Amino acid sequence: MILNEAIEARHSVRAYKELPLTEDVVKVLDEQITVLNREGNLHIQLILNETKAFQGTMAKYGKFRNVGNYIVMAGKKADDLDERVGYYGEHLVLFAQTLGLNTCWVGLSYSKVPGTYVLDEGEKIACYIALGYGETQGVGHKIKTVEQVSNASDVTPSWFRKGVEAALLAPTAVNQQKFSFEYVGMKNSRHLVHAKKGFSVIGYTQMDLGIAKYHFEIGAGKENFEWI
């Protein structure tokens, strides 16, 4: 499965089979996490065979079941931490999908279990990502149109529309999709694109934007444009 296929196949999954991750899967996940921690200046941690984090009241309210593996998304406090968590976390989500795993971004429905993670000075946990072999592959949800979240038209490049279409398949908090993409034009022979988060009382829009931007890059082709 390639990343474009993973975008189509990925849906949030909250109930998992009681199956451990294989050694090979753990190895490649750890390797990918090492790369992403370096690139994103983050402290992402893979937690295996630990069930207490998803046994609290909030987890039950969120209908999580049999979550024994998860990813702690952490990093040093900064104005852009949430966006980097979303962008690099979605790298892991789609990578996991290519490995036959299922995932779910979790903002509130988890408990922090002492001794399961490490935080260095000045670091914080932004969210968790549940991970494992899903009881189902999840289901899709209603999404906005390309025109509602972008200025795509007959005169914008075809890759721009493909990028927006991929972004619309990105997971966002309660499916709010509070983001937009604008094709700005060209400068120095480079196409320019502006991504913007909207307002939401629920929050998580900066993280959602990071997730959506990674989807956009996959759909549009990162080599075709520059972010401004």
C-alpha positions in Angstrom: 0.0 0.0 0.0 1.3 3.4 -1.0 0.5 6.6 0.9 -2.2 7.8 -1.5 -3.9 4.4 -1.0 -3.4 4.7 2.8 -5.2 8.1 2.7 -8.2 6.4 1.1 -8.2 3.4 3.4 -7.6 5.1 6.7 -10.5 5.6 9.0 -10.4 6.2 12.8 -10.8 2.9 14.7 -11.5 2.8 18.5 -12.0 -1.0 19.0 -9.1 -3.4 18.6 -8.4 -7.1 18.6 -6.3 -8.4 21.5 -3.3 -9.1 19.3 0.2 -7.9 20.0 2.2 -6.1 17.3 4.7 -8.3 15.6 8.4 -7.8 16.2 8.9 -6.7 12.6 6.2 -4.1 12.8 7.6 -2.8 16.1 11.0 -2.5 14.6 10.0 -0.5 11.6 7.7 1.7 13.7 10.6 2.5 16.1 12.8 3.3 13.2 10.3 5.7 11.7 9.7 7.3 15.1 13.5 7.9 15.4 13.5 9.7 12.0 10.4 11.8 12.7 11.6 12.8 16.2 14.8 14.2 14.5 13.0 15.9 11.6 10.2 17.4 13.8 12.2 18.1 16.9 9.7 16.0 18.9 9.7 13.3 21.6 7.3 10.7 20.1 7.2 7.4 22.1 5.7 4.0 21.2 4.0 2.3 24.2 3.3 -1.4 23.9 1.1 -3.8 25.8 -0.2 -1.2 28.2 -4.0 -1.1 28.8 -4.4 1.3 31.7 -4.3 4.5 29.6 -7.6 3.6 27.9 -9.6 2.2 30.8 -10.8 5.4 32.4 -14.2 7.0 32.2 -13.3 9.2 29.3 -12.0 6.3 27.3 -15.3 4.4 27.9 -17.3 7.5 26.9 -15.2 7.6 23.7 -16.0 4.0 23.0 -12.4 2.8 23.1 -11.9 -0.9 23.6 -8.9 -3.2 23.9 -6.4 -0.4 23.3 -3.1 -2.0 24.4 -0.7 0.0 22.1 -0.5 3.7 21.6 1.9 6.5 20.6 2.6 9.4 22.9 2.9 12.6 20.9 5.1 14.9 23.0 7.6 17.7 22.5 9.1 20.9 23.9 6.5 23.6 24.5 6.4 26.0 21.6 3.9 28.0 19.6 4.1 25.6 16.6 4.2 22.3 18.7 0.6 21.3 17.9 1.1 21.8 14.1 4.3 19.7 14.2 2.6 17.0 16.3 -0.2 16.9 13.7 2.1 16.9 10.7 4.6 14.2 11.9 2.0 12.2 13.8 0.0 11.8 10.6 3.3 10.5 9.0 3.0 7.7 11.6 -0.8 7.2 11.1 -0.4 6.6 7.4 2.8 4.6 7.8 0.9 2.3 10.2 -1.9 2.0 7.7 0.6 0.7 5.1 1.6 -1.9 7.7 -1.9 -3.2 8.1 -2.6 -1.4 11.3 -5.4 0.9 12.4 -5.2 4.1 14.4 -7.1 6.9 16.1 -6.0 10.3 17.1 -7.0 10.9 20.8 -7.1 14.3 22.3 -8.9 13.7 25.7 -10.1 10.1 26.1 -6.9 8.8 27.7 -5.2 8.7 31.0 -1.5 9.5 31.5 0.0 6.4 33.2 3.1 7.3 35.3 6.2 5.3 34.2 5.0 4.6 30.7 6.6 7.7 29.0 9.4 10.1 29.6 9.3 13.9 29.4 12.4 16.0 29.3 12.5 19.5 30.8 10.1 21.9 29.1 8.2 19.1 27.3 4.5 18.3 27.3 2.2 15.7 25.9 -0.1 17.0 23.1 -2.1 13.9 22.5 -2.0 10.1 22.0 -2.6 8.0 19.0 -4.3 4.6 19.6 -2.7 1.8 17.5 -3.3 -1.8 16.7 -5.3 -4.3 14.7 -8.8 -3.0 14.5 -12.0 -5.1 14.9 -13.1 -3.3 11.8 -11.5 -0.9 9.3 -13.6 2.0 10.4 -16.1 4.0 8.4 -15.9 7.3 6.4 -17.7 10.5 7.4 -19.3 13.3 5.6 -16.7 15.8 4.4 -16.8 19.3 3.0 -16.4 20.1 -0.7 -13.2 21.3 -2.3 -14.9 24.7 -2.9 -15.7 25.1 0.8 -12.1 24.9 1.9 -10.1 26.3 -1.0 -10.0 28.7 -4.0 -9.6 25.7 -6.4 -11.1 26.5 -9.8 -10.6 25.9 -13.5 -7.6 28.2 -13.6 -5.7 26.7 -10.6 -3.3 23.8 -11.2 -4.8 20.3 -11.2 -2.4 19.2 -8.5 -3.8 21.9 -6.2 -7.3 20.3 -6.4 -5.8 16.9 -5.8 -4.0 18.2 -2.7 -7.2 19.7 -1.3 -9.1 16.4 -2.0 -6.4 14.5 0.0 -6.6 17.1 2.8 -10.4 16.6 3.0 -9.7 12.9 3.9 -7.5 13.9 6.8 -8.7 13.2 10.4 -9.7 16.3 12.4 -11.2 16.7 15.8 -14.9 15.7 15.7 -14.6 15.9 11.9 -14.6 19.7 12.1 -12.4 20.4 9.1 -11.6 23.9 10.2 -8.9 24.6 7.6 -8.5 26.2 4.2 -6.0 26.2 1.4 -5.3 29.1 -1.0 -3.4 28.9 -4.3 -1.5 32.2 -4.2 0.2 32.2 -7.6 3.9 32.0 -8.7 7.1 33.7 -7.5 10.5 32.9 -8.8 9.1 30.1 -10.9 7.6 28.4 -7.9 3.9 27.8 -7.1 2.9 29.2 -3.7 0.2 27.8 -1.4 -1.1 29.2 1.9 -2.7 27.0 4.5 -4.8 28.5 7.3 -6.6 27.2 10.4 -10.1 28.3 11.2 -11.7 29.0 14.6 -13.3 26.3 16.7 -14.5 26.3 20.3 -13.4 22.6 20.4 -9.8 23.5 19.8 -7.2 21.3 18.1 -7.3 23.4 14.9 -3.5 23.9 14.8 -3.0 20.1 15.1 -5.6 19.5 12.5 -3.9 21.9 10.2 -0.6 20.0 10.5 -2.4 16.7 9.7 -4.2 18.3 6.7 -1.0 19.8 5.3 0.7 16.4 5.2 -2.3 15.0 3.3 -2.1 18.0 1.0 1.5 17.4 0.2 0.9 13.7 -0.6 -2.1 14.5 -2.9 -0.5 17.6 -4.6 3.1 16.4 -4.8 5.5 18.3 -2.4 7.8 19.0 -5.3 5.1 21.1 -7.1 4.8 24.0 -4.6 6.1 25.9 -1.6 4.2 26.8 1.6 4.0 30.4 2.5 
